[in-house]
Amino acid sequence: MARLFLIPLALCILWYLVMNHFQIPFERGRKGFYWIIGLSAFLIGFLSLMLHLTASS
């Protein structure tokens, strides 16, 4: 559970490498970082909720 923060970190690093490879300026690629962080936050929230709902008492 504590390692879920690695998902957006790894995706942001991958997106940064793609931007460097295709020489995309940071100003144009910034929206990709917003999407990565937003979708990752949703995924982490959903997975956390499911863990709490399905935890045995």
All heavy atoms as atom14 arrays in JSON, in Angstrom:
{
  "sequence": "MARLFLIPLALCILWYLVMNHFQIPFERGRKGFYWIIGLSAFLIGFLSLMLHLTASS",
  "atom14_mask": [
    [1, 1, 1, 1, 1, 1, 1, 1, 0, 0, 0, 0, 0, 0],
    [1, 1, 1, 1, 1, 0, 0, 0, 0, 0, 0, 0, 0, 0],
    [1, 1, 1, 1, 1, 1, 1, 1, 1, 1, 1, 0, 0, 0],
    [1, 1, 1, 1, 1, 1, 1, 1, 0, 0, 0, 0, 0, 0],
    [1, 1, 1, 1, 1, 1, 1, 1, 1, 1, 1, 0, 0, 0],
    [1, 1, 1, 1, 1, 1, 1, 1, 0, 0, 0, 0, 0, 0],
    [1, 1, 1, 1, 1, 1, 1, 1, 0, 0, 0, 0, 0, 0],
    [1, 1, 1, 1, 1, 1, 1, 0, 0, 0, 0, 0, 0, 0],
    [1, 1, 1, 1, 1, 1, 1, 1, 0, 0, 0, 0, 0, 0],
    [1, 1, 1, 1, 1, 0, 0, 0, 0, 0, 0, 0, 0, 0],
    [1, 1, 1, 1, 1, 1, 1, 1, 0, 0, 0, 0, 0, 0],
    [1, 1, 1, 1, 1, 1, 0, 0, 0, 0, 0, 0, 0, 0],
    [1, 1, 1, 1, 1, 1, 1, 1, 0, 0, 0, 0, 0, 0],
    [1, 1, 1, 1, 1, 1, 1, 1, 0, 0, 0, 0, 0, 0],
    [1, 1, 1, 1, 1, 1, 1, 1, 1, 1, 1, 1, 1, 1],
    [1, 1, 1, 1, 1, 1, 1, 1, 1, 1, 1, 1, 0, 0],
    [1, 1, 1, 1, 1, 1, 1, 1, 0, 0, 0, 0, 0, 0],
    [1, 1, 1, 1, 1, 1, 1, 0, 0, 0, 0, 0, 0, 0],
    [1, 1, 1, 1, 1, 1, 1, 1, 0, 0, 0, 0, 0, 0],
    [1, 1, 1, 1, 1, 1, 1, 1, 0, 0, 0, 0, 0, 0],
    [1, 1, 1, 1, 1, 1, 1, 1, 1, 1, 0, 0, 0, 0],
    [1, 1, 1, 1, 1, 1, 1, 1, 1, 1, 1, 0, 0, 0],
    [1, 1, 1, 1, 1, 1, 1, 1, 1, 0, 0, 0, 0, 0],
    [1, 1, 1, 1, 1, 1, 1, 1, 0, 0, 0, 0, 0, 0],
    [1, 1, 1, 1, 1, 1, 1, 0, 0, 0, 0, 0, 0, 0],
    [1, 1, 1, 1, 1, 1, 1, 1, 1, 1, 1, 0, 0, 0],
    [1, 1, 1, 1, 1, 1, 1, 1, 1, 0, 0, 0, 0, 0],
    [1, 1, 1, 1, 1, 1, 1, 1, 1, 1, 1, 0, 0, 0],
    [1, 1, 1, 1, 0, 0, 0, 0, 0, 0, 0, 0, 0, 0],
    [1, 1, 1, 1, 1, 1, 1, 1, 1, 1, 1, 0, 0, 0],
    [1, 1, 1, 1, 1, 1, 1, 1, 1, 0, 0, 0, 0, 0],
    [1, 1, 1, 1, 0, 0, 0, 0, 0, 0, 0, 0, 0, 0],
    [1, 1, 1, 1, 1, 1, 1, 1, 1, 1, 1, 0, 0, 0],
    [1, 1, 1, 1, 1, 1, 1, 1, 1, 1, 1, 1, 0, 0],
    [1, 1, 1, 1, 1, 1, 1, 1, 1, 1, 1, 1, 1, 1],
    [1, 1, 1, 1, 1, 1, 1, 1, 0, 0, 0, 0, 0, 0],
    [1, 1, 1, 1, 1, 1, 1, 1, 0, 0, 0, 0, 0, 0],
    [1, 1, 1, 1, 0, 0, 0, 0, 0, 0, 0, 0, 0, 0],
    [1, 1, 1, 1, 1, 1, 1, 1, 0, 0, 0, 0, 0, 0],
    [1, 1, 1, 1, 1, 1, 0, 0, 0, 0, 0, 0, 0, 0],
    [1, 1, 1, 1, 1, 0, 0, 0, 0, 0, 0, 0, 0, 0],
    [1, 1, 1, 1, 1, 1, 1, 1, 1, 1, 1, 0, 0, 0],
    [1, 1, 1, 1, 1, 1, 1, 1, 0, 0, 0, 0, 0, 0],
    [1, 1, 1, 1, 1, 1, 1, 1, 0, 0, 0, 0, 0, 0],
    [1, 1, 1, 1, 0, 0, 0, 0, 0, 0, 0, 0, 0, 0],
    [1, 1, 1, 1, 1, 1, 1, 1, 1, 1, 1, 0, 0, 0],
    [1, 1, 1, 1, 1, 1, 1, 1, 0, 0, 0, 0, 0, 0],
    [1, 1, 1, 1, 1, 1, 0, 0, 0, 0, 0, 0, 0, 0],
    [1, 1, 1, 1, 1, 1, 1, 1, 0, 0, 0, 0, 0, 0],
    [1, 1, 1, 1, 1, 1, 1, 1, 0, 0, 0, 0, 0, 0],
    [1, 1, 1, 1, 1, 1, 1, 1, 0, 0, 0, 0, 0, 0],
    [1, 1, 1, 1, 1, 1, 1, 1, 1, 1, 0, 0, 0, 0],
    [1, 1, 1, 1, 1, 1, 1, 1, 0, 0, 0, 0, 0, 0],
    [1, 1, 1, 1, 1, 1, 1, 0, 0, 0, 0, 0, 0, 0],
    [1, 1, 1, 1, 1, 0, 0, 0, 0, 0, 0, 0, 0, 0],
    [1, 1, 1, 1, 1, 1, 0, 0, 0, 0, 0, 0, 0, 0],
    [1, 1, 1, 1, 1, 1, 0, 0, 0, 0, 0, 0, 0, 0]
  ],
  "atom14_positions": [
    [[0.82, -1.19, 0.0], [0.0, 0.0, 0.0], [0.87, 1.26, 0.0], [0.57, 2.21, -0.68], [-0.9, -0.04, 1.23], [-1.75, 1.16, 1.41], [-3.05, 1.16, 0.21], [-3.84, 2.67, 0.61], [0.0, 0.0, 0.0], [0.0, 0.0, 0.0], [0.0, 0.0, 0.0], [0.0, 0.0, 0.0], [0.0, 0.0, 0.0], [0.0, 0.0, 0.0]],
    [[1.93, 1.23, 0.76], [2.79, 2.41, 0.87], [3.58, 2.67, -0.41], [4.08, 3.78, -0.61], [3.74, 2.25, 2.04], [0.0, 0.0, 0.0], [0.0, 0.0, 0.0], [0.0, 0.0, 0.0], [0.0, 0.0, 0.0], [0.0, 0.0, 0.0], [0.0, 0.0, 0.0], [0.0, 0.0, 0.0], [0.0, 0.0, 0.0], [0.0, 0.0, 0.0]],
    [[3.66, 1.7, -1.28], [4.44, 1.86, -2.51], [3.61, 2.42, -3.67], [4.12, 2.55, -4.77], [5.04, 0.53, -2.92], [6.07, 0.05, -1.93], [6.75, -1.19, -2.43], [7.45, -1.78, -1.31], [7.4, -3.05, -0.99], [6.69, -3.88, -1.72], [8.05, -3.52, 0.04], [0.0, 0.0, 0.0], [0.0, 0.0, 0.0], [0.0, 0.0, 0.0]],
    [[2.36, 2.75, -3.43], [1.51, 3.26, -4.5], [2.0, 4.61, -5.03], [1.68, 4.97, -6.15], [0.06, 3.38, -4.02], [-0.69, 2.07, -3.84], [-2.08, 2.34, -3.29], [-0.78, 1.29, -5.14], [0.0, 0.0, 0.0], [0.0, 0.0, 0.0], [0.0, 0.0, 0.0], [0.0, 0.0, 0.0], [0.0, 0.0, 0.0], [0.0, 0.0, 0.0]],
    [[2.77, 5.35, -4.22], [3.29, 6.63, -4.69], [4.29, 6.45, -5.83], [4.6, 7.4, -6.55], [3.94, 7.41, -3.55], [5.29, 6.89, -3.14], [6.43, 7.4, -3.69], [5.39, 5.87, -2.21], [7.68, 6.91, -3.33], [6.62, 5.39, -1.82], [7.77, 5.91, -2.39], [0.0, 0.0, 0.0], [0.0, 0.0, 0.0], [0.0, 0.0, 0.0]],
    [[4.79, 5.23, -6.02], [5.76, 4.98, -7.09], [5.1, 4.99, -8.47], [5.79, 5.21, -9.46], [6.46, 3.65, -6.86], [7.38, 3.6, -5.64], [7.93, 2.19, -5.45], [8.51, 4.59, -5.79], [0.0, 0.0, 0.0], [0.0, 0.0, 0.0], [0.0, 0.0, 0.0], [0.0, 0.0, 0.0], [0.0, 0.0, 0.0], [0.0, 0.0, 0.0]],
    [[3.78, 4.76, -8.52], [3.09, 4.75, -9.82], [3.23, 6.1, -10.52], [3.74, 6.16, -11.65], [1.61, 4.33, -9.64], [1.52, 2.88, -9.18], [0.84, 4.53, -10.95], [0.12, 2.46, -8.77], [0.0, 0.0, 0.0], [0.0, 0.0, 0.0], [0.0, 0.0, 0.0], [0.0, 0.0, 0.0], [0.0, 0.0, 0.0], [0.0, 0.0, 0.0]],
    [[2.8, 7.21, -9.9], [2.95, 8.48, -10.61], [4.4, 8.9, -10.8], [4.73, 9.52, -11.81], [2.19, 9.49, -9.74], [2.04, 8.85, -8.42], [2.08, 7.38, -8.64], [0.0, 0.0, 0.0], [0.0, 0.0, 0.0], [0.0, 0.0, 0.0], [0.0, 0.0, 0.0], [0.0, 0.0, 0.0], [0.0, 0.0, 0.0], [0.0, 0.0, 0.0]],
    [[5.25, 8.53, -9.86], [6.66, 8.87, -10.0], [7.27, 8.2, -11.22], [7.94, 8.85, -12.04], [7.42, 8.47, -8.73], [8.9, 8.81, -8.7], [9.09, 10.31, -8.7], [9.55, 8.2, -7.49], [0.0, 0.0, 0.0], [0.0, 0.0, 0.0], [0.0, 0.0, 0.0], [0.0, 0.0, 0.0], [0.0, 0.0, 0.0], [0.0, 0.0, 0.0]],
    [[7.01, 6.9, -11.38], [7.55, 6.17, -12.53], [6.95, 6.69, -13.84], [7.67, 6.85, -14.84], [7.27, 4.68, -12.38], [0.0, 0.0, 0.0], [0.0, 0.0, 0.0], [0.0, 0.0, 0.0], [0.0, 0.0, 0.0], [0.0, 0.0, 0.0], [0.0, 0.0, 0.0], [0.0, 0.0, 0.0], [0.0, 0.0, 0.0], [0.0, 0.0, 0.0]],
    [[5.65, 6.98, -13.85], [5.01, 7.49, -15.06], [5.53, 8.87, -15.44], [5.71, 9.17, -16.62], [3.5, 7.5, -14.9], [2.82, 6.14, -14.85], [1.33, 6.3, -14.56], [3.03, 5.39, -16.15], [0.0, 0.0, 0.0], [0.0, 0.0, 0.0], [0.0, 0.0, 0.0], [0.0, 0.0, 0.0], [0.0, 0.0, 0.0], [0.0, 0.0, 0.0]],
    [[5.77, 9.72, -14.44], [6.31, 11.05, -14.72], [7.74, 10.97, -15.27], [8.1, 11.71, -16.19], [6.27, 11.93, -13.48], [4.63, 12.56, -13.1], [0.0, 0.0, 0.0], [0.0, 0.0, 0.0], [0.0, 0.0, 0.0], [0.0, 0.0, 0.0], [0.0, 0.0, 0.0], [0.0, 0.0, 0.0], [0.0, 0.0, 0.0], [0.0, 0.0, 0.0]],
    [[8.53, 10.08, -14.72], [9.89, 9.9, -15.24], [9.85, 9.38, -16.66], [10.59, 9.87, -17.54], [10.7, 8.96, -14.32], [11.0, 9.66, -13.0], [11.99, 8.51, -14.99], [11.61, 8.76, -11.95], [0.0, 0.0, 0.0], [0.0, 0.0, 0.0], [0.0, 0.0, 0.0], [0.0, 0.0, 0.0], [0.0, 0.0, 0.0], [0.0, 0.0, 0.0]],
    [[8.97, 8.43, -16.93], [8.83, 7.91, -18.29], [8.36, 9.0, -19.24], [8.88, 9.12, -20.35], [7.85, 6.73, -18.29], [7.63, 6.03, -19.62], [8.93, 5.37, -20.08], [6.52, 5.02, -19.5], [0.0, 0.0, 0.0], [0.0, 0.0, 0.0], [0.0, 0.0, 0.0], [0.0, 0.0, 0.0], [0.0, 0.0, 0.0], [0.0, 0.0, 0.0]],
    [[7.39, 9.81, -18.84], [6.91, 10.9, -19.7], [8.01, 11.92, -19.96], [8.16, 12.43, -21.07], [5.7, 11.57, -19.06], [5.17, 12.73, -19.83], [5.07, 14.01, -19.41], [4.68, 12.73, -21.18], [4.54, 14.79, -20.38], [4.3, 14.04, -21.49], [4.53, 11.74, -22.15], [3.78, 14.4, -22.72], [4.01, 12.1, -23.38], [3.63, 13.4, -23.66]],
    [[8.83, 12.21, -18.94], [9.95, 13.13, -19.12], [10.96, 12.59, -20.14], [11.45, 13.33, -20.99], [10.64, 13.39, -17.78], [11.82, 14.31, -17.88], [11.64, 15.66, -18.04], [13.12, 13.8, -17.82], [12.72, 16.53, -18.15], [14.21, 14.64, -17.92], [14.0, 16.01, -18.09], [15.08, 16.84, -18.21], [0.0, 0.0, 0.0], [0.0, 0.0, 0.0]],
    [[11.24, 11.29, -20.07], [12.17, 10.68, -21.03], [11.6, 10.71, -22.45], [12.33, 10.95, -23.41], [12.5, 9.25, -20.61], [13.3, 9.11, -19.32], [13.42, 7.65, -18.93], [14.66, 9.76, -19.46], [0.0, 0.0, 0.0], [0.0, 0.0, 0.0], [0.0, 0.0, 0.0], [0.0, 0.0, 0.0], [0.0, 0.0, 0.0], [0.0, 0.0, 0.0]],
    [[10.31, 10.48, -22.59], [9.66, 10.54, -23.91], [9.74, 11.96, -24.45], [10.02, 12.18, -25.63], [8.2, 10.05, -23.83], [7.42, 10.4, -25.08], [8.15, 8.56, -23.57], [0.0, 0.0, 0.0], [0.0, 0.0, 0.0], [0.0, 0.0, 0.0], [0.0, 0.0, 0.0], [0.0, 0.0, 0.0], [0.0, 0.0, 0.0], [0.0, 0.0, 0.0]],
    [[9.49, 12.94, -23.58], [9.56, 14.34, -24.02], [10.97, 14.7, -24.48], [11.14, 15.4, -25.47], [9.12, 15.27, -22.89], [7.65, 15.29, -22.66], [7.11, 16.3, -21.26], [8.18, 17.69, -21.27], [0.0, 0.0, 0.0], [0.0, 0.0, 0.0], [0.0, 0.0, 0.0], [0.0, 0.0, 0.0], [0.0, 0.0, 0.0], [0.0, 0.0, 0.0]],
    [[11.97, 14.22, -23.76], [13.35, 14.5, -24.17], [13.69, 13.81, -25.47], [14.37, 14.4, -26.32], [14.33, 14.04, -23.09], [14.54, 15.08, -22.03], [14.22, 16.23, -22.22], [15.06, 14.66, -20.9], [0.0, 0.0, 0.0], [0.0, 0.0, 0.0], [0.0, 0.0, 0.0], [0.0, 0.0, 0.0], [0.0, 0.0, 0.0], [0.0, 0.0, 0.0]],
    [[13.23, 12.58, -25.66], [13.53, 11.84, -26.88], [12.94, 12.52, -28.11], [13.6, 12.62, -29.14], [13.02, 10.41, -26.77], [13.25, 9.6, -28.0], [14.52, 9.15, -28.35], [12.42, 9.16, -28.96], [14.43, 8.47, -29.47], [13.16, 8.47, -29.87], [0.0, 0.0, 0.0], [0.0, 0.0, 0.0], [0.0, 0.0, 0.0], [0.0, 0.0, 0.0]],
    [[11.71, 12.98, -28.0], [11.05, 13.61, -29.14], [11.2, 15.13, -29.14], [10.58, 15.82, -29.95], [9.56, 13.24, -29.17], [9.32, 11.8, -29.51], [8.87, 10.91, -28.54], [9.57, 11.31, -30.78], [8.65, 9.58, -28.84], [9.36, 9.98, -31.1], [8.91, 9.12, -30.12], [0.0, 0.0, 0.0], [0.0, 0.0, 0.0], [0.0, 0.0, 0.0]],
    [[12.03, 15.64, -28.25], [12.35, 17.07, -28.15], [11.1, 17.93, -28.03], [10.94, 18.94, -28.7], [13.21, 17.51, -29.34], [14.53, 16.79, -29.39], [15.33, 17.15, -30.61], [14.82, 17.72, -31.56], [16.6, 16.82, -30.59], [0.0, 0.0, 0.0], [0.0, 0.0, 0.0], [0.0, 0.0, 0.0], [0.0, 0.0, 0.0], [0.0, 0.0, 0.0]],
    [[10.19, 17.51, -27.16], [8.98, 18.27, -26.88], [9.31, 19.27, -25.78], [9.82, 18.88, -24.73], [7.84, 17.33, -26.42], [7.51, 16.32, -27.51], [6.61, 18.12, -26.02], [6.55, 15.24, -27.08], [0.0, 0.0, 0.0], [0.0, 0.0, 0.0], [0.0, 0.0, 0.0], [0.0, 0.0, 0.0], [0.0, 0.0, 0.0], [0.0, 0.0, 0.0]],
    [[9.02, 20.55, -25.99], [9.29, 21.53, -24.93], [8.43, 21.27, -23.69], [7.32, 20.75, -23.79], [8.91, 22.88, -25.56], [8.56, 22.62, -26.96], [8.48, 21.16, -27.19], [0.0, 0.0, 0.0], [0.0, 0.0, 0.0], [0.0, 0.0, 0.0], [0.0, 0.0, 0.0], [0.0, 0.0, 0.0], [0.0, 0.0, 0.0], [0.0, 0.0, 0.0]],
    [[8.96, 21.65, -22.55], [8.26, 21.39, -21.29], [6.9, 22.08, -21.26], [5.94, 21.55, -20.71], [9.11, 21.85, -20.11], [8.47, 21.56, -18.78], [8.46, 20.28, -18.27], [7.86, 22.58, -18.05], [7.86, 20.0, -17.06], [7.26, 22.32, -16.84], [7.26, 21.02, -16.34], [0.0, 0.0, 0.0], [0.0, 0.0, 0.0], [0.0, 0.0, 0.0]],
    [[6.8, 23.25, -21.84], [5.53, 23.98, -21.84], [4.44, 23.2, -22.57], [3.29, 23.24, -22.18], [5.72, 25.36, -22.49], [6.62, 26.28, -21.72], [6.11, 26.55, -20.32], [4.89, 26.73, -20.16], [6.93, 26.59, -19.39], [0.0, 0.0, 0.0], [0.0, 0.0, 0.0], [0.0, 0.0, 0.0], [0.0, 0.0, 0.0], [0.0, 0.0, 0.0]],
    [[4.79, 22.5, -23.63], [3.79, 21.7, -24.35], [3.51, 20.39, -23.65], [2.4, 19.87, -23.75], [4.28, 21.4, -25.78], [4.13, 22.57, -26.72], [4.44, 22.19, -28.14], [3.63, 21.06, -28.57], [4.0, 20.2, -29.51], [5.15, 20.35, -30.12], [3.2, 19.21, -29.85], [0.0, 0.0, 0.0], [0.0, 0.0, 0.0], [0.0, 0.0, 0.0]],
    [[4.47, 19.82, -22.95], [4.31, 18.53, -22.3], [3.8, 18.6, -20.88], [3.54, 17.58, -20.26], [0.0, 0.0, 0.0], [0.0, 0.0, 0.0], [0.0, 0.0, 0.0], [0.0, 0.0, 0.0], [0.0, 0.0, 0.0], [0.0, 0.0, 0.0], [0.0, 0.0, 0.0], [0.0, 0.0, 0.0], [0.0, 0.0, 0.0], [0.0, 0.0, 0.0]],
    [[3.63, 19.82, -20.37], [3.2, 19.98, -18.99], [1.82, 19.38, -18.75], [1.55, 18.83, -17.69], [3.2, 21.46, -18.64], [2.89, 21.73, -17.21], [3.09, 23.17, -16.85], [2.68, 24.06, -17.92], [2.75, 25.37, -17.85], [3.22, 25.93, -16.77], [2.37, 26.13, -18.86], [0.0, 0.0, 0.0], [0.0, 0.0, 0.0], [0.0, 0.0, 0.0]],
    [[0.95, 19.45, -19.74], [-0.39, 18.9, -19.59], [-0.34, 17.39, -19.35], [-1.17, 16.84, -18.62], [-1.22, 19.19, -20.84], [-2.68, 18.89, -20.7], [-3.39, 19.15, -22.01], [-4.39, 20.23, -21.84], [-5.21, 20.43, -23.04], [0.0, 0.0, 0.0], [0.0, 0.0, 0.0], [0.0, 0.0, 0.0], [0.0, 0.0, 0.0], [0.0, 0.0, 0.0]],
    [[0.63, 16.71, -19.91], [0.79, 15.27, -19.69], [1.08, 14.95, -18.23], [0.59, 13.96, -17.7], [0.0, 0.0, 0.0], [0.0, 0.0, 0.0], [0.0, 0.0, 0.0], [0.0, 0.0, 0.0], [0.0, 0.0, 0.0], [0.0, 0.0, 0.0], [0.0, 0.0, 0.0], [0.0, 0.0, 0.0], [0.0, 0.0, 0.0], [0.0, 0.0, 0.0]],
    [[1.88, 15.8, -17.58], [2.16, 15.61, -16.16], [0.89, 15.77, -15.33], [0.66, 15.03, -14.39], [3.22, 16.59, -15.67], [4.6, 16.27, -16.16], [5.22, 17.06, -17.11], [5.3, 15.17, -15.68], [6.48, 16.78, -17.57], [6.58, 14.87, -16.12], [7.16, 15.68, -17.08], [0.0, 0.0, 0.0], [0.0, 0.0, 0.0], [0.0, 0.0, 0.0]],
    [[0.06, 16.75, -15.7], [-1.21, 16.93, -14.99], [-2.1, 15.71, -15.13], [-2.74, 15.28, -14.17], [-1.95, 18.17, -15.5], [-1.24, 19.48, -15.24], [-1.39, 20.56, -16.1], [-0.4, 19.65, -14.14], [-0.77, 21.77, -15.87], [0.24, 20.85, -13.9], [0.05, 21.9, -14.77], [0.69, 23.09, -14.53], [0.0, 0.0, 0.0], [0.0, 0.0, 0.0]],
    [[-2.17, 15.16, -16.33], [-2.99, 13.96, -16.56], [-2.45, 12.77, -15.76], [-3.21, 12.01, -15.17], [-3.03, 13.6, -18.04], [-4.09, 14.33, -18.78], [-3.96, 15.45, -19.53], [-5.48, 13.99, -18.8], [-5.17, 15.82, -20.03], [-6.12, 14.94, -19.6], [-6.23, 12.97, -18.24], [-7.48, 14.9, -19.85], [-7.59, 12.94, -18.48], [-8.21, 13.89, -19.27]],
    [[-1.14, 12.6, -15.76], [-0.53, 11.48, -15.03], [-0.84, 11.59, -13.54], [-1.27, 10.62, -12.91], [0.99, 11.44, -15.28], [1.27, 11.0, -16.72], [1.68, 10.51, -14.29], [2.72, 11.18, -17.14], [0.0, 0.0, 0.0], [0.0, 0.0, 0.0], [0.0, 0.0, 0.0], [0.0, 0.0, 0.0], [0.0, 0.0, 0.0], [0.0, 0.0, 0.0]],
    [[-0.65, 12.77, -12.99], [-0.86, 12.96, -11.55], [-2.35, 12.81, -11.21], [-2.7, 12.17, -10.22], [-0.31, 14.31, -11.1], [1.23, 14.29, -11.2], [-0.74, 14.65, -9.67], [1.89, 15.61, -11.03], [0.0, 0.0, 0.0], [0.0, 0.0, 0.0], [0.0, 0.0, 0.0], [0.0, 0.0, 0.0], [0.0, 0.0, 0.0], [0.0, 0.0, 0.0]],
    [[-3.22, 13.36, -12.04], [-4.65, 13.26, -11.77], [-5.17, 11.84, -11.84], [-5.89, 11.38, -10.94], [0.0, 0.0, 0.0], [0.0, 0.0, 0.0], [0.0, 0.0, 0.0], [0.0, 0.0, 0.0], [0.0, 0.0, 0.0], [0.0, 0.0, 0.0], [0.0, 0.0, 0.0], [0.0, 0.0, 0.0], [0.0, 0.0, 0.0], [0.0, 0.0, 0.0]],
    [[-4.82, 11.13, -12.9], [-5.28, 9.74, -13.04], [-4.66, 8.83, -11.99], [-5.32, 7.92, -11.49], [-4.99, 9.23, -14.45], [-5.82, 9.87, -15.56], [-5.37, 9.36, -16.92], [-7.3, 9.63, -15.36], [0.0, 0.0, 0.0], [0.0, 0.0, 0.0], [0.0, 0.0, 0.0], [0.0, 0.0, 0.0], [0.0, 0.0, 0.0], [0.0, 0.0, 0.0]],
    [[-3.41, 9.09, -11.65], [-2.77, 8.28, -10.61], [-3.41, 8.53, -9.25], [-3.58, 7.59, -8.46], [-1.27, 8.6, -10.54], [-0.64, 8.2, -11.74], [0.0, 0.0, 0.0], [0.0, 0.0, 0.0], [0.0, 0.0, 0.0], [0.0, 0.0, 0.0], [0.0, 0.0, 0.0], [0.0, 0.0, 0.0], [0.0, 0.0, 0.0], [0.0, 0.0, 0.0]],
    [[-3.76, 9.77, -8.96], [-4.43, 10.08, -7.7], [-5.79, 9.38, -7.63], [-6.15, 8.82, -6.58], [-4.61, 11.59, -7.54], [0.0, 0.0, 0.0], [0.0, 0.0, 0.0], [0.0, 0.0, 0.0], [0.0, 0.0, 0.0], [0.0, 0.0, 0.0], [0.0, 0.0, 0.0], [0.0, 0.0, 0.0], [0.0, 0.0, 0.0], [0.0, 0.0, 0.0]],
    [[-6.52, 9.36, -8.74], [-7.79, 8.66, -8.78], [-7.59, 7.16, -8.56], [-8.3, 6.54, -7.78], [-8.49, 8.9, -10.13], [-9.74, 8.1, -10.29], [-10.9, 8.47, -9.64], [-9.74, 6.97, -11.09], [-12.06, 7.72, -9.79], [-10.89, 6.21, -11.24], [-12.06, 6.59, -10.59], [0.0, 0.0, 0.0], [0.0, 0.0, 0.0], [0.0, 0.0, 0.0]],
    [[-6.6, 6.58, -9.23], [-6.33, 5.15, -9.1], [-5.91, 4.8, -7.68], [-6.39, 3.81, -7.11], [-5.23, 4.73, -10.08], [-4.8, 3.28, -10.05], [-5.95, 2.37, -10.48], [-3.59, 3.06, -10.94], [0.0, 0.0, 0.0], [0.0, 0.0, 0.0], [0.0, 0.0, 0.0], [0.0, 0.0, 0.0], [0.0, 0.0, 0.0], [0.0, 0.0, 0.0]],
    [[-5.04, 5.59, -7.08], [-4.6, 5.34, -5.71], [-5.78, 5.47, -4.74], [-5.93, 4.65, -3.83], [-3.44, 6.28, -5.34], [-2.19, 5.88, -6.11], [-3.17, 6.26, -3.84], [-1.06, 6.88, -6.02], [0.0, 0.0, 0.0], [0.0, 0.0, 0.0], [0.0, 0.0, 0.0], [0.0, 0.0, 0.0], [0.0, 0.0, 0.0], [0.0, 0.0, 0.0]],
    [[-6.61, 6.47, -4.95], [-7.78, 6.63, -4.1], [-8.74, 5.45, -4.21], [-9.25, 4.94, -3.21], [0.0, 0.0, 0.0], [0.0, 0.0, 0.0], [0.0, 0.0, 0.0], [0.0, 0.0, 0.0], [0.0, 0.0, 0.0], [0.0, 0.0, 0.0], [0.0, 0.0, 0.0], [0.0, 0.0, 0.0], [0.0, 0.0, 0.0], [0.0, 0.0, 0.0]],
    [[-8.97, 4.99, -5.44], [-9.85, 3.86, -5.66], [-9.29, 2.59, -5.02], [-10.01, 1.85, -4.34], [-10.07, 3.64, -7.15], [-10.9, 2.44, -7.47], [-12.27, 2.46, -7.27], [-10.32, 1.28, -7.97], [-13.06, 1.35, -7.55], [-11.09, 0.17, -8.25], [-12.46, 0.2, -8.04], [0.0, 0.0, 0.0], [0.0, 0.0, 0.0], [0.0, 0.0, 0.0]],
    [[-8.02, 2.33, -5.22], [-7.41, 1.14, -4.64], [-7.4, 1.19, -3.11], [-7.62, 0.18, -2.45], [-5.98, 0.96, -5.18], [-5.88, 0.6, -6.66], [-4.42, 0.57, -7.1], [-6.55, -0.72, -6.96], [0.0, 0.0, 0.0], [0.0, 0.0, 0.0], [0.0, 0.0, 0.0], [0.0, 0.0, 0.0], [0.0, 0.0, 0.0], [0.0, 0.0, 0.0]],
    [[-7.16, 2.37, -2.56], [-7.2, 2.51, -1.1], [-8.6, 2.26, -0.56], [-8.77, 1.58, 0.46], [-6.76, 3.92, -0.7], [-5.42, 4.14, -1.07], [0.0, 0.0, 0.0], [0.0, 0.0, 0.0], [0.0, 0.0, 0.0], [0.0, 0.0, 0.0], [0.0, 0.0, 0.0], [0.0, 0.0, 0.0], [0.0, 0.0, 0.0], [0.0, 0.0, 0.0]],
    [[-9.59, 2.79, -1.25], [-10.97, 2.56, -0.84], [-11.33, 1.08, -0.89], [-11.94, 0.54, 0.04], [-11.93, 3.36, -1.72], [-13.42, 3.18, -1.43], [-13.75, 3.76, -0.07], [-14.23, 3.84, -2.53], [0.0, 0.0, 0.0], [0.0, 0.0, 0.0], [0.0, 0.0, 0.0], [0.0, 0.0, 0.0], [0.0, 0.0, 0.0], [0.0, 0.0, 0.0]],
    [[-10.92, 0.41, -1.95], [-11.21, -1.01, -2.08], [-10.51, -1.83, -1.0], [-11.07, -2.8, -0.47], [-10.81, -1.53, -3.46], [-11.68, -1.04, -4.59], [-13.37, -1.58, -4.39], [-14.19, -0.05, -4.05], [0.0, 0.0, 0.0], [0.0, 0.0, 0.0], [0.0, 0.0, 0.0], [0.0, 0.0, 0.0], [0.0, 0.0, 0.0], [0.0, 0.0, 0.0]],
    [[-9.29, -1.46, -0.64], [-8.58, -2.15, 0.43], [-9.31, -1.99, 1.76], [-9.42, -2.95, 2.54], [-7.15, -1.63, 0.56], [-6.15, -2.19, -0.44], [-4.83, -1.43, -0.34], [-5.92, -3.66, -0.18], [0.0, 0.0, 0.0], [0.0, 0.0, 0.0], [0.0, 0.0, 0.0], [0.0, 0.0, 0.0], [0.0, 0.0, 0.0], [0.0, 0.0, 0.0]],
    [[-9.81, -0.8, 2.03], [-10.51, -0.57, 3.29], [-11.87, -1.25, 3.3], [-12.31, -1.76, 4.35], [-10.67, 0.92, 3.56], [-9.39, 1.6, 3.92], [-8.73, 1.36, 5.1], [-8.63, 2.5, 3.24], [-7.62, 2.07, 5.14], [-7.54, 2.77, 4.02], [0.0, 0.0, 0.0], [0.0, 0.0, 0.0], [0.0, 0.0, 0.0], [0.0, 0.0, 0.0]],
    [[-12.56, -1.27, 2.18], [-13.88, -1.9, 2.14], [-13.82, -3.42, 2.23], [-14.74, -4.04, 2.76], [-14.62, -1.48, 0.86], [-15.1, -0.05, 0.78], [-15.73, 0.23, -0.57], [-16.05, 0.28, 1.91], [0.0, 0.0, 0.0], [0.0, 0.0, 0.0], [0.0, 0.0, 0.0], [0.0, 0.0, 0.0], [0.0, 0.0, 0.0], [0.0, 0.0, 0.0]],
    [[-12.77, -3.99, 1.69], [-12.68, -5.46, 1.65], [-11.83, -6.04, 2.78], [-11.65, -7.25, 2.83], [-12.13, -5.92, 0.29], [-10.83, -5.38, 0.1], [-13.05, -5.51, -0.83], [0.0, 0.0, 0.0], [0.0, 0.0, 0.0], [0.0, 0.0, 0.0], [0.0, 0.0, 0.0], [0.0, 0.0, 0.0], [0.0, 0.0, 0.0], [0.0, 0.0, 0.0]],
    [[-11.3, -5.2, 3.64], [-10.47, -5.68, 4.74], [-11.35, -6.48, 5.72], [-12.43, -6.06, 6.08], [-9.8, -4.52, 5.46], [0.0, 0.0, 0.0], [0.0, 0.0, 0.0], [0.0, 0.0, 0.0], [0.0, 0.0, 0.0], [0.0, 0.0, 0.0], [0.0, 0.0, 0.0], [0.0, 0.0, 0.0], [0.0, 0.0, 0.0], [0.0, 0.0, 0.0]],
    [[-10.83, -7.61, 6.12], [-11.56, -8.42, 7.08], [-11.37, -7.84, 8.49], [-10.29, -7.39, 8.85], [-11.1, -9.87, 7.04], [-9.72, -9.94, 7.3], [0.0, 0.0, 0.0], [0.0, 0.0, 0.0], [0.0, 0.0, 0.0], [0.0, 0.0, 0.0], [0.0, 0.0, 0.0], [0.0, 0.0, 0.0], [0.0, 0.0, 0.0], [0.0, 0.0, 0.0]],
    [[-12.41, -7.86, 9.25], [-12.37, -7.25, 10.6], [-11.62, -8.1, 11.56], [-11.79, -9.13, 11.95], [-13.78, -7.01, 11.11], [-14.41, -6.1, 10.25], [0.0, 0.0, 0.0], [0.0, 0.0, 0.0], [0.0, 0.0, 0.0], [0.0, 0.0, 0.0], [0.0, 0.0, 0.0], [0.0, 0.0, 0.0], [0.0, 0.0, 0.0], [0.0, 0.0, 0.0]]
  ]
}
